[in-house]
Amino acid sequence: MFDERIKEIRKSLGINQVEFGRKLNVTKQCVSNWENGNIQPSIDMLINIAETFSVSTDYILGLNDKCTLDVSGLTSEQILHLQAIVNDLKKHNKL
């Protein structure tokens, strides 16, 4: 599941393996190996990935499908706008 989640996170950001690796100070080859299930990151790197891309380690490991959004620094009004967008997207996905 880790390999799928890493690829999913990277693609959702619209970046390639080189750019993803740069953000984590690892090589493209390392990212490729993670995505292909050849190797697993260290616990320290897992934490670094979670912090860098604002996801939980449980999400990365496939233990939880819940994804969160960091809204710190936004006003209450901005958060309400985001919630409305999320609700609208969920409604359209059910159609």
C-alpha positions in Angstrom: 0.0 0.0 0.0 2.9 2.4 0.7 4.1 2.3 -2.9 0.6 3.2 -4.2 0.2 6.0 -1.7 3.5 7.6 -2.5 2.7 7.6 -6.2 -0.8 8.9 -5.5 0.6 11.8 -3.3 3.2 12.7 -5.9 0.8 12.6 -8.8 -1.8 14.6 -6.9 0.8 17.3 -6.6 1.5 17.2 -10.3 5.2 16.6 -9.8 7.6 14.0 -11.2 9.9 11.7 -9.2 12.8 14.0 -9.5 10.9 17.0 -8.0 9.4 14.7 -5.3 12.8 13.4 -4.4 14.2 17.0 -4.3 11.7 18.0 -1.6 12.9 15.0 0.5 16.6 15.2 -0.4 16.6 11.8 -2.0 17.3 10.7 -5.6 14.8 9.9 -8.3 16.0 6.3 -8.1 15.0 6.2 -4.4 11.5 7.5 -5.2 11.2 5.0 -8.1 12.2 2.2 -5.8 9.5 3.2 -3.2 6.9 3.4 -5.9 7.8 0.0 -7.3 7.8 -1.6 -3.9 11.5 -2.5 -4.1 12.4 -0.7 -0.8 10.7 0.9 2.1 11.8 4.2 3.7 13.2 4.4 7.2 10.9 5.5 10.0 12.6 8.9 10.0 12.0 9.3 6.2 8.4 8.2 6.6 7.9 11.0 9.2 9.7 13.4 6.8 7.3 12.4 4.0 4.3 12.9 6.2 5.4 16.3 7.4 6.6 17.5 3.9 3.4 16.6 2.2 0.9 17.2 5.1 -0.4 13.7 5.3 -0.5 11.3 8.2 1.9 8.3 8.4 -1.3 6.1 8.8 -2.5 7.5 5.5 0.9 6.8 3.8 1.0 3.2 5.2 -2.6 2.5 4.1 -3.9 2.1 7.6 -6.3 5.0 7.2 -8.0 6.4 4.1 -8.8 9.7 5.9 -7.0 12.6 4.3 -6.7 15.9 6.1 -6.2 19.5 5.0 -4.1 22.0 6.9 -6.1 25.1 7.2 -4.0 26.9 9.8 -3.5 30.5 9.0 -6.9 30.8 7.1 -9.8 32.8 8.4 -13.0 31.2 9.5 -14.6 32.5 6.3 -12.0 31.0 4.1 -12.3 27.6 5.9 -16.1 27.7 5.4 -15.5 28.4 1.6 -13.2 25.3 1.5 -15.8 23.2 3.3 -18.5 24.3 0.8 -16.2 23.2 -2.1 -15.5 19.9 -0.4 -19.2 19.3 0.1 -20.0 20.2 -3.5 -17.3 17.8 -4.8 -18.6 15.0 -2.6 -22.2 15.6 -3.8 -21.1 15.5 -7.5 -19.1 12.3 -6.9 -22.3 10.6 -5.6 -24.2 11.4 -8.8 
